C-alpha cells in the first residue's frame, strides 16, 4: 500500500494535475480522483502504488542485465530524462525518435557502426588524408549521427523495456515496442490511452517537477537493480562459489540431469 510520505511528495511535485476535462481519455477514468475547475485530478494513491509496482519490475530487469531505453522528446522532459538515464547508465532518446529504431534495429546498428568508423578514421589519421570538402561532409554526418543516436551507441541489442514520458507524443515508439512485445513503462496523463502500456504510472507528464519526481524514482530503482547485479557477480567470483560450480559441472557430466543447466 502506498505510504503517505510518498503521496505527499507526489502532491508537492504537482503529479496530480491532469488535463482539461474536455481533453480526457475515458480509459483513464480508474485513475482520476475528481474534477476541479475544469481540470482532472489524478488519484495519487493509485499513482504511488503503480510507481512502486513499476520500480520493482524495472529493478528486476536491470538486475538481469538488460537495458531500459528511456524515451522523451518533449522540451520540458529532455534534459531531465537524459540526466537520469545517464545516472542509471541506460540508453535514451531525447531528440527525434528514429523510425524503425526497434523494428529495424539492424539498420540502426549499422548507423552506429558508421559513427564508430568515423571515430577510428580520426584516430588512425585517415581522416586527415581527405580533402577539406570531404572532411566537412564527414564531420556533418558524425554530428547528425551523434545527435540522433549517440545516446544509444552502447546498446548492442534490443532493450529489455522502454520507459516513456508522454505516450501520445511518442506513439511510434509505443507501436514499435508493442510489435516486438517489449514491456512499456510510462507516465500516462489523463488525455492518453493507457491500454497499450504494460506498467501505467498515472501522472502529470507536462510539468518538469512532476517529470523529475517520477523519472528520478524510476532511475533510482534501476540503479538499485544494477547494484544487486554487481554484488551478485562479486559473489560469483568468490573461489568457494567457483569450486562448488566446478563440482556441480563434473557431477552433471557423470549423471544426466532432467533439467537443463543455464
Secondary structure, 3 states (H helix, E strand, C coil): CCCHHHHHHHHHCCCCEEEEHHHCCHHHHHHEEEEECCEEEECHHHHHHHHHHHHHHHHHHHHCCCCEEEECCCHHHHHHHHHHHHHCCCCEECCCCCCCCCCCHHHHHHHHHHHHHHHHHHHHCHHHHCCHHHHHHHHHHHHHHHHHHHHHCCCCCCCCEEEEECCCCCHHHHHHHHHCCCEEEEEECCCCCHHHCCEEEECCCCCHHHHHHHHHHHHHHHHHHHHHHHHHHHHHCCHHHHHHHHHHHHHHHHCCCCCCCC
